[in-house]
Amino acid sequence: MRRHVQLNKALGAAALIALLTLPTIGSAQDWNDEGSITSRQYRRQIREGRQVAATEFFTLEYSVQTMLVEGGRGGPVMVCVNRCNGDKHDKHEDCDNSCDETCEEDHEVTRKGSYEPDRGAMRAATRAANALARRGGGSHSPSDWSSRVSRSLANLRREARKEITWEMPHGDPCSGRKWWVGTQNFSFVVRGTMTKVGYTMRRGVRTPINEVVGTHELTVATAAIAQEDPFTEHEWENCKCKPVEEIDLGALIDLFGDMFEGLPELLDSTKVGPSGVDVTGPEGEEVDEEEVEIEILPLDLNGCYLDVTNGTMHEISVSIPIGTTFVSEDSSVQDMASLVGTSGVVPPGETVRLYVSLSPVSNLASARIPVRWACLDIDKKQPGPGDKFTIEPPENDVVQRLAVITNRSRLRGPHDQARIWIYTDSAPIDEINKRLSPEVSTGRYATLLWEVSTVGGVDISSRSYKKCLEPKLLAGIPIDDRATNWLVGELTATDARGFARYVDRNASDLTDLLDASPEFAPSHLATMVVAMGNSGQRDVEKAATKFMRKVPDEHRELLASAGALRGLMNQLASKDRKMVEDAVEVLLKYPPEYANDLLGAQWEQLPTEKLREKVREHLGIEPAA
């Protein structure tokens, strides 16, 4: 993607303040020293009655600092959508716009900044400096403060006059793209500090003087600087052709951080013999499996014992990799899989009992190597004494990837079993909670679905998972807001109208979350609204606006502070006049410190003069001469 920039490149806040305050380098909203000015020498007598008790000899030092304070943003939102008609290609990677209603607009916008000096504030700053000088015992300020900042103001004015043109490329096939571009507002603040420096002579004794007389602070100019980079960039897919899920381990590591550190090596290093258990000698050499006996003694759903007998003349290392499968010889009994990789040592000629369990005990007498396992068949009988199993090497890639989450996690519990059942049995939350104690919460289940999709590579939108993917999951708060964003996307892709109806009919229940969980609900609901607004689906976008209208007055500031109003950006830029009017109506009801940036960015592009006039008056913008 290339953006055409006319004149010089505009600067972001951090770079801009560095330019404006050379040679001092700082960042936006830091005070930057502009130097100081020293007055002539003053002499002032201190009298006690008619006698001169002491004499002050001093100068006044006036130091100047400036700060560039970031304000609101303004500018248009460019939106490009190639709407897929579906049912033409076998997979999204083959889409080439032939299945789309393609966007035919030119996405090009040009903006120039502005600079407004406040002459009245500049005069007031001079008066304030003189007042501080008189308070300190002088007659007037050492010099005009503006001499210290004239260069910075000139640089600010020059940056504000620059013009930038943004050229947004069309979205990819069956995809959309959105940029919000424009100008960043800044306030140029000056702070002056008057310091009295010298000494007092009293009866031949010199006492140093170094005291701050006072400070003053005023905003003397404002500017809008056109920014080279868009404030926000968003791309999404709306393909209705058959999706293909591929797992990129590198992308997983980027997405989930250190949870998946070393994942490729972990999976590649899984080397086990026919028994499914990795057995090696003291130096890592292979061991004849005929000399090692492994007996499986099932207990129940939660675990079994493994008795490992070492028939060699040296100690052996035994390890059970993640994803190792315990296959029942009775087809009516559940198969199991290990979720945590475990290793230990068995001395020569001895038998060590390994304990495989969802909640392994720590008694080393009977649990030398605790290993967690999980059931792979939700509807089959749980294992018990007398059931026979064989151990097989890890073969199911999805189970392995999901087991990595458990293996890396510090907090393990019933949700690890639920995650596996979602994959193996397409199990909805109600079915899972009939079998688990404690139950998994709605928010936790939504997070598990997201993990099964993004980590396991499972297509949750397929028909077999229809019972899992329900709008009611939004009534819970996921562990990660990315799960909320993903859930909105999946619900939109599978049944946009049904999803929109759910949000509209259950707005009250959803906003009740703000009372139940004021710490986490605002971020969850804000993520939901923003994802709906970015969905590219008209019914869902309208539902986002309706939801924001139904938020009770007492909760609007809380939700707006979490960023929910960004979910109305597309509606403001819509070609549907009713959608625009509805979005404006909602924004006018929210606190101006959150809503006015959006209104200010778009008011000039509103579809009717009446609407533009209404918003202009709300923003306090003077009409053009």
C-alpha positions in Angstrom: 0.0 0.0 0.0 1.3 3.4 -0.9 0.2 6.7 0.4 1.0 9.8 -1.8 2.3 12.6 0.4 2.5 16.1 -1.1 5.2 18.5 0.1 7.1 17.1 3.1 5.9 14.2 5.2 3.8 15.3 8.1 5.0 14.3 11.5 3.5 12.2 14.2 3.2 13.8 17.7 6.5 12.5 19.0 8.5 13.5 15.9 6.7 16.8 15.6 7.6 18.0 19.1 11.2 17.0 18.5 11.3 19.2 15.4 9.5 22.1 17.1 11.9 22.3 20.0 15.3 21.7 18.4 17.9 21.4 19.8 15.9 20.0 22.7 14.3 16.7 21.8 11.2 15.5 23.7 7.9 13.9 23.1 4.3 15.1 23.0 3.0 16.2 26.3 6.5 16.5 27.9 7.8 19.9 29.0 10.7 21.1 26.8 13.2 23.7 28.0 13.5 26.7 25.7 16.2 28.5 27.6 16.2 31.4 30.1 16.7 35.1 30.3 18.4 36.9 33.1 17.6 40.5 34.2 20.0 43.2 35.2 21.3 43.3 38.8 18.9 44.6 41.3 19.6 46.1 44.8 16.9 46.4 47.3 17.1 47.6 50.9 15.2 46.0 53.7 14.2 48.4 56.4 13.3 47.8 60.0 11.7 51.0 61.1 14.0 53.8 59.9 17.1 51.7 59.8 18.4 49.6 56.9 18.6 46.1 58.3 19.7 44.3 55.2 20.3 44.7 51.5 19.4 42.2 48.8 21.5 41.9 45.7 19.8 39.7 43.1 18.9 39.1 39.5 15.6 37.7 38.1 15.9 34.6 36.0 13.0 33.9 33.7 13.0 30.3 32.3 10.6 29.3 29.5 9.2 25.8 28.8 6.8 24.7 26.1 4.6 21.6 25.7 2.7 20.4 22.7 -0.5 18.8 23.9 -2.4 16.4 21.7 -6.1 17.1 21.1 -8.8 15.6 19.0 -8.5 14.2 15.5 -10.5 15.2 12.5 -10.9 13.9 9.0 -12.9 11.5 6.8 -13.3 7.8 6.9 -12.6 6.0 3.6 -14.4 2.7 3.2 -14.1 0.1 0.4 -16.1 -3.1 0.3 -16.1 -5.9 -2.3 -19.3 -7.8 -1.4 -19.0 -11.5 -2.1 -22.1 -13.2 -3.7 -20.7 -16.6 -2.8 -21.0 -20.2 -4.1 -18.5 -19.7 -7.0 -15.1 -20.8 -5.6 -14.1 -23.8 -3.6 -11.9 -21.8 -1.3 -11.3 -18.1 -0.5 -7.8 -18.2 -1.9 -9.2 -18.7 -5.4 -11.4 -15.6 -5.2 -10.6 -13.0 -7.9 -13.4 -10.4 -7.7 -15.5 -12.4 -10.2 -17.8 -13.4 -7.3 -18.0 -9.9 -5.9 -20.0 -6.7 -6.3 -16.8 -4.7 -6.6 -16.3 -1.2 -5.2 -15.8 1.3 -8.1 -15.1 4.5 -6.1 -11.8 6.3 -6.1 -10.5 6.4 -2.5 -8.5 9.6 -2.5 -8.6 12.4 0.1 -6.5 15.6 0.5 -6.2 17.6 3.7 -4.2 20.6 4.8 -3.6 21.6 8.4 -4.2 25.0 10.1 -2.5 27.3 12.5 -4.3 29.7 14.9 -2.2 32.0 17.2 -4.0 33.3 20.2 -2.8 36.9 20.3 -4.8 37.7 23.5 -3.1 34.8 25.3 0.3 35.9 24.1 -0.3 39.4 25.6 -1.6 37.8 28.8 1.6 35.8 29.0 3.7 39.0 28.8 1.6 40.6 31.5 1.9 37.5 33.7 5.7 37.5 33.3 5.9 41.2 34.3 3.7 40.6 37.3 6.0 37.8 38.5 9.0 40.2 38.1 7.4 42.8 40.3 6.5 40.2 42.9 10.2 39.2 43.0 11.3 42.8 43.5 12.1 43.8 40.0 10.4 46.3 37.7 9.5 44.1 34.7 10.3 40.8 33.1 13.9 40.5 31.8 12.7 40.3 28.2 9.7 39.4 26.1 9.0 35.7 26.7 8.1 35.2 23.0 11.8 35.6 22.0 12.4 32.2 23.6 9.7 30.3 21.6 9.5 32.2 18.3 11.4 29.5 16.5 9.2 26.7 17.8 6.1 28.6 16.9 7.4 29.2 13.4 8.1 25.5 13.0 4.6 24.7 14.2 3.1 27.1 11.7 5.2 25.6 8.9 4.1 22.1 9.7 0.4 23.2 9.8 0.6 24.5 6.3 1.6 21.2 4.8 -0.9 19.2 2.7 -1.2 15.5 2.4 -3.1 13.3 0.0 -4.0 9.7 1.0 -4.8 7.2 -1.7 -6.3 4.0 -0.3 -6.2 0.9 -2.5 -9.3 -1.1 -3.1 -9.9 -4.1 -0.7 -8.8 -7.6 -1.7 -11.4 -9.9 -3.3 -14.3 -10.7 -1.0 -12.8 -8.2 1.5 -13.1 -4.7 2.8 -10.7 -2.0 3.8 -11.2 1.1 5.9 -8.9 4.1 6.7 -9.6 7.0 9.0 -7.3 9.8 7.9 -6.9 13.5 8.6 -5.4 16.0 11.0 -4.3 15.8 14.6 -5.0 18.8 16.8 -2.3 20.3 19.0 -2.2 23.0 21.6 1.0 25.0 22.1 1.4 25.7 25.9 4.0 28.0 27.4 5.0 27.9 31.0 7.2 30.7 32.5 9.0 30.4 35.8 10.5 33.4 37.6 13.4 32.7 40.0 15.2 35.1 42.2 18.9 34.5 42.5 21.5 36.4 44.6 22.2 37.0 48.3 21.3 39.1 51.3 23.8 41.1 53.3 22.9 41.5 57.0 25.4 42.8 59.5 28.3 41.5 57.3 26.7 38.1 56.8 25.9 36.9 53.3 22.9 34.6 52.9 22.3 33.1 49.5 18.9 33.6 47.7 17.5 31.1 45.3 13.8 31.0 45.4 11.0 30.5 42.8 8.9 33.6 42.7 6.1 31.9 40.7 5.0 30.4 37.5 2.4 31.1 34.8 1.0 28.8 32.1 -1.0 29.6 29.0 -2.0 28.1 25.6 -0.8 30.6 23.0 -1.5 28.8 19.8 -3.4 25.8 18.3 -2.7 23.8 15.2 -4.1 21.0 13.1 -1.3 18.9 11.5 -2.1 16.5 8.6 -0.8 13.1 9.6 0.8 10.9 7.0 -0.4 7.6 8.5 -4.1 6.8 8.9 -5.3 7.0 12.5 -6.9 3.5 12.0 -6.6 0.9 9.3 -8.9 -2.1 9.2 -9.3 -5.0 6.8 -11.7 -7.8 6.9 -13.0 -10.8 4.8 -16.6 -11.3 4.0 -16.2 -14.3 1.7 -19.2 -16.6 1.2 -17.2 -19.1 -0.7 -15.9 -22.2 1.1 -13.2 -21.2 3.6 -10.0 -23.1 4.1 -8.4 -23.2 7.5 -4.7 -23.4 7.6 -2.5 -23.2 10.7 0.6 -21.0 10.6 2.7 -21.8 13.6 4.6 -18.6 13.3 1.3 -16.6 13.3 0.2 -18.5 16.4 3.4 -17.6 18.2 2.9 -13.9 17.2 -0.7 -14.0 18.3 -0.4 -15.8 21.6 3.1 -14.8 22.7 5.2 -16.9 25.0 2.3 -19.4 25.4 3.5 -21.0 22.2 7.2 -20.3 22.5 9.0 -23.3 21.2 5.9 -24.9 19.8 7.4 -26.1 16.4 10.4 -27.7 18.3 8.0 -29.2 20.8 5.9 -30.9 18.1 8.8 -31.9 15.9 10.7 -33.5 18.8 7.9 -35.9 19.7 9.6 -39.2 19.0 8.0 -42.3 20.6 8.2 -46.0 20.0 5.3 -48.3 19.1 4.0 -48.1 22.7 3.5 -44.4 22.5 5.8 -43.8 25.4 9.3 -42.3 24.8 11.9 -44.5 26.6 15.6 -43.7 26.4 18.8 -44.6 28.2 21.1 -42.5 30.4 22.8 -40.9 27.3 19.5 -40.5 25.3 20.1 -43.8 23.4 17.2 -45.9 22.3 16.1 -48.7 24.7 14.8 -52.1 23.6 11.1 -51.9 24.3 11.0 -55.6 25.1 13.0 -54.8 28.2 10.4 -52.2 29.4 7.0 -53.3 30.6 4.1 -50.8 30.8 0.9 -51.8 32.5 -2.2 -49.5 32.3 -4.5 -49.6 35.4 -7.5 -47.4 34.8 -9.2 -45.6 37.7 -12.0 -43.4 36.4 -12.6 -40.4 34.1 -10.0 -38.5 36.0 -7.0 -40.7 35.7 -5.3 -44.1 35.6 -2.0 -45.6 36.8 0.8 -46.6 34.6 3.2 -49.1 36.1 6.5 -48.9 34.2 9.0 -51.7 35.0 12.6 -51.2 34.0 14.2 -54.6 33.0 17.5 -53.1 31.9 20.7 -52.8 33.9 20.7 -49.0 33.8 18.2 -46.3 34.6 15.8 -45.2 31.9 14.0 -41.9 31.1 10.3 -42.2 30.4 8.3 -39.4 28.9 4.7 -39.1 27.8 4.4 -36.3 25.1 1.3 -34.1 24.8 -1.4 -35.6 22.7 -0.4 -39.2 23.5 -3.6 -41.3 23.1 -4.9 -44.0 25.5 -7.2 -46.2 23.3 -9.8 -48.3 25.0 -10.1 -51.9 23.9 -13.8 -51.6 24.7 -15.4 -49.4 22.1 -18.1 -48.3 24.6 -15.4 -46.7 26.9 -13.9 -43.3 26.3 -10.5 -42.9 24.7 -8.2 -40.4 26.5 -5.3 -38.1 25.5 -2.6 -36.5 27.6 -2.6 -32.7 27.8 0.7 -32.1 29.6 4.1 -33.5 28.5 5.8 -35.3 31.4 9.1 -37.1 31.9 10.9 -38.9 34.8 13.5 -41.5 35.6 13.0 -45.3 36.4 15.9 -46.9 38.2 17.2 -50.3 36.9 15.2 -53.3 38.0 12.4 -51.2 39.6 8.8 -50.4 38.9 7.6 -46.8 39.0 3.9 -46.0 39.0 2.9 -43.0 36.9 -0.3 -41.2 37.6 -2.3 -39.8 34.6 -5.0 -37.5 35.8 -6.9 -34.2 35.1 -6.0 -33.2 38.6 -2.9 -35.2 39.5 -2.0 -35.8 43.1 1.4 -34.8 44.5 2.1 -37.9 46.6 5.5 -39.0 45.2 5.0 -42.5 46.7 2.3 -43.2 44.1 2.6 -40.3 41.6 6.2 -40.0 40.5 5.2 -38.4 37.1 1.9 -36.6 37.2 0.3 -36.3 33.8 -3.0 -34.7 32.9 -5.4 -36.4 30.4 -8.8 -35.6 28.9 -11.6 -37.6 27.4 -12.0 -37.7 23.6 -15.6 -39.1 23.6 -18.2 -37.2 25.6 -21.0 -39.7 25.2 -19.1 -42.9 26.0 -18.7 -44.5 29.4 -15.9 -43.3 31.7 -13.1 -45.8 32.2 -12.8 -47.9 35.4 -10.9 -50.8 37.0 -10.7 -53.7 34.6 -10.8 -51.7 31.4 -7.9 -52.2 29.1 -6.0 -49.6 27.1 -3.2 -49.4 24.7 -1.0 -46.3 24.3 -0.5 -44.8 20.9 1.8 -42.0 19.7 0.3 -38.5 19.2 -1.4 -38.4 15.7 -4.1 -35.8 16.0 -2.6 -32.4 15.2 -5.6 -30.5 16.5 -5.5 -32.3 19.9 -1.8 -31.6 20.1 -2.3 -27.9 19.4 -5.1 -27.6 21.9 -3.0 -29.6 24.5 -0.2 -27.0 24.1 -2.6 -24.4 25.7 -3.0 -26.6 28.7 0.7 -27.5 28.8 1.7 -23.8 28.8 -1.0 -22.6 31.2 -0.5 -22.0 34.9 -4.2 -22.3 35.6 -5.6 -25.7 34.7 -9.0 -27.1 35.3 -12.3 -28.4 33.8 -12.1 -25.9 31.0 -9.2 -27.9 29.6 -11.5 -30.9 29.2 -14.3 -28.6 27.7 -11.9 -27.3 25.1 -11.2 -30.9 23.9 -14.9 -31.8 23.8 -15.7 -28.7 21.7 -13.4 -30.1 19.1 -14.1 -33.8 19.3 -17.8 -33.8 19.9 -19.0 -30.3 18.8 -20.2 -30.0 22.3 -22.4 -27.0 23.2 -22.0 -25.4 26.6 -25.2 -27.1 28.1 -23.9 -30.6 27.2 -20.5 -29.9 28.7 -21.9 -28.5 31.9 -24.0 -31.6 32.5 -20.7 -33.6 32.8 -18.3 -31.1 34.5 -18.1 -29.8 38.0 -17.4 -27.0 38.4 -19.2 -25.8 35.2 -17.5 -23.5 32.7 -18.9 -20.0 32.5 -20.5 -18.6 29.3 -17.5 -16.2 28.9 -15.0 -19.0 29.4 -16.9 -21.2 26.8 -16.7 -18.3 24.3 -12.9 -18.1 24.9 -12.6 -21.9 24.4 -14.4 -21.7 21.1 -12.1 -18.9 19.9 -9.1 -21.1 20.9 -10.4 -24.2 19.1 -10.8 -22.0 16.0 -7.6 -20.0 16.0 -5.2 -22.4 17.7 -6.8 -25.7 16.7 -7.6 -24.6 13.1 -11.2 -25.8 13.3 -13.9 -24.3 11.2 -16.4 -23.4 13.9 -18.7 -21.9 11.2 -19.3 -25.3 9.7 -22.7 -27.0 10.2 -21.4 -29.5 12.7 -20.6 -26.7 15.2 -23.9 -24.9 14.7 -25.1 -25.7 18.3 -21.8 -24.3 19.7 -22.0 -20.9 18.0 -24.8 -18.9 19.6 -25.3 -15.2 20.1 -26.2 -15.8 23.8 -22.5 -16.3 24.4 -22.1 -12.5 24.2 -24.0 -12.4 27.5 -20.8 -13.8 29.1 -17.4 -11.9 29.3 -14.6 -13.8 27.6 -11.1 -14.0 29.1 -9.7 -12.1 26.1 -11.4 -9.3 24.1 -10.0 -10.9 21.0 -12.5 -13.7 21.6 -15.3 -11.2 21.6 -14.1 -9.7 18.3 -13.8 -13.2 16.8 -17.2 -14.2 18.0 -18.9 -11.2 16.4 -17.2 -12.1 13.1 -18.4 -15.7 13.2 -21.9 -14.8 14.2 -22.1 -12.2 11.4 -20.8 -14.7 8.9 -23.2 -17.5 9.8 -26.4 -15.6 10.5 -26.1 -11.9 10.3 -29.8 -11.1 10.6 -30.3 -13.5 13.5 -27.3 -12.1 15.3 -28.6 -8.5 14.8 -32.0 -9.5 16.1 -30.5 -11.1 19.2 -28.5 -7.9 20.1 -31.6 -5.7 19.5 -33.9 -7.9 21.6 -31.4 -8.5 24.4 -29.8 -5.0 24.7 -31.0 -4.7 28.3 -29.5 -8.0 29.4 -26.2 -7.1 27.7 -26.0 -3.6 29.3 -26.8 -5.2 32.7 -23.3 -6.6 32.5 -22.0 -3.1 33.2 -23.6 -3.3 36.7 -22.5 -6.9 37.3 -18.9 -6.4 36.1 -17.9 -2.7 35.8 -14.3 -3.7 35.6 -14.4 -6.0 32.5 -17.8 -5.5 30.9 -17.1 -2.1 29.3 -14.2 -3.5 27.3 -16.2 -6.5 26.3 -19.2 -4.6 25.1 -17.1 -1.9 23.4 -15.2 -4.6 21.5 -18.6 -6.1 20.5 -20.0 -2.8 19.2 -16.8 -1.9 17.3 -16.7 -5.4 15.7 -20.3 -5.0 14.7 -19.7 -1.6 13.2 -16.7 -3.0 11.2 -18.6 -6.1 10.1 -19.5 -4.7 6.6 -23.0 -6.2 7.1 -25.8 -3.6 7.1 -28.1 -5.3 9.5 -25.3 -5.8 12.0 -24.1 -2.2 11.7 -27.6 -1.0 12.3 -27.9 -3.2 15.3 -24.7 -1.6 16.7 -26.3 1.8 16.5 -29.5 0.7 18.1 -27.6 -1.0 20.9 -25.7 2.3 21.7 -29.0 4.1 21.7 -30.5 1.7 24.3 -27.6 2.0 26.7 -28.9 3.7 29.9 -27.8 7.2 30.6 -25.9 6.2 33.7 -23.7 3.8 31.7 -23.0 5.9 28.6 -19.8 7.5 29.8 -18.4 4.2 31.1 -19.0 2.5 27.7 -17.8 5.5 25.7 -14.6 5.7 27.7 -13.9 2.1 26.7 -14.0 3.1 23.0 -17.5 1.8 22.0 -18.3 4.9 19.9 -15.7 3.9 17.3 -18.4 1.3 16.4 -20.3 4.1 14.7 -17.6 5.3 12.4 -18.8 3.3 9.4 -22.4 4.4 9.9 -21.3 8.0 9.9 -19.6 7.5 6.5 -22.5 5.4 5.1 -24.3 6.3 1.8 -27.6 5.4 3.6 -28.9 8.7 4.9 -31.0 7.1 7.6 -28.0 5.2 8.9 -26.0 8.5 9.1 -28.9 10.3 10.8 -29.3 7.5 13.4 -25.6 7.5 14.2 -25.5 11.3 14.6 -28.6 11.1 16.9 -26.8 8.5 19.1 -23.5 10.4 19.2 -25.2 13.6 20.3 -26.5 11.8 23.4 -23.0 10.7 24.6 -20.5 12.8 26.6 -18.8 15.3 24.2 -15.3 14.4 25.3 -15.8 11.0 23.6 -18.3 11.8 20.8 -17.1 15.1 19.5 -13.9 13.7 17.8 -16.1 11.4 15.6 -18.6 14.2 14.9 -15.8 16.6 14.1 -14.1 14.2 11.8 -17.2 13.7 9.7 -19.5 16.7 10.0 -18.5 18.3 6.7 -19.4 15.1 4.9 -22.8 14.6 6.4 -25.5 14.1 3.7 -27.8 17.1 4.4 -27.4 20.8 5.2 -29.8 20.5 8.2 -27.7 17.7 9.7 -24.4 19.5 9.1 -25.8 22.6 10.7 -27.1 20.7 13.7 -23.6 19.1 14.3 -21.8 22.3 13.6 -23.8 24.1 16.3 -23.2 21.2 18.7 -19.5 21.4 18.2 -19.4 25.2 18.6 -17.9 25.7 15.1 -18.4 29.2 13.8 -20.1 29.4 10.4 -17.9 30.2 7.4 -17.8 33.9 6.5 
